[in-house]
Amino acid sequence: MEEQIKSLALQLHGAKQKKQEIERHIKSVERKLLDQKEVSQLLLPLNNEGGERTQDGITVEIKREHVWDQFLLDELLESMPRESWPSFVAQVTNYKVDMRGFTAWAMAHPDEAGRWHACHSIKLGKERVKSIDPDKLNQPEEEVRP
């Protein structure tokens, strides 16, 4: 094997190992930061609905995923002719609902929306630190807070 290929392969292997070490370190430091009292209190309002909040240059988030009960959607859609299905619904292996389209439709059709809301829930992701603004972290505390 050519020396250059061997050298590049070893560099790649070493870089991948370093990347794994760095990723483990990032997870560890992020967990420690999330476990701090002030940061965990920042997360409290997000625990039920997800979202993000920023304080003193640290933004935390809990991602959310909209989950539609496929059985309930199936029952609901079977009760109406396919040509009258709302435009925000597409049938694939399971039903996919365009959230923006549904929200607009639900606002325009509040009497019909209740049955659709019964099919919907939100699945929250893991809490994480979304971003850190080093400039804000380095400001004296009286400058950061109004």
Secondary structure, DSSP 8 states (H G I E B T S, - for coil): --HHHHHHHHHHHHHHHHHHHHHHHHHHHHHHHHTSHHHHHHHGGGTTT-EEEEETTEEEEEEEEEEE-HHHHHHHHHTS-GGGS-TTEEESSSEEE-HHHHHHHHHH-HHHHHHHHTTEEEEEEEEEEEEE-HHHHTS-HHHH--
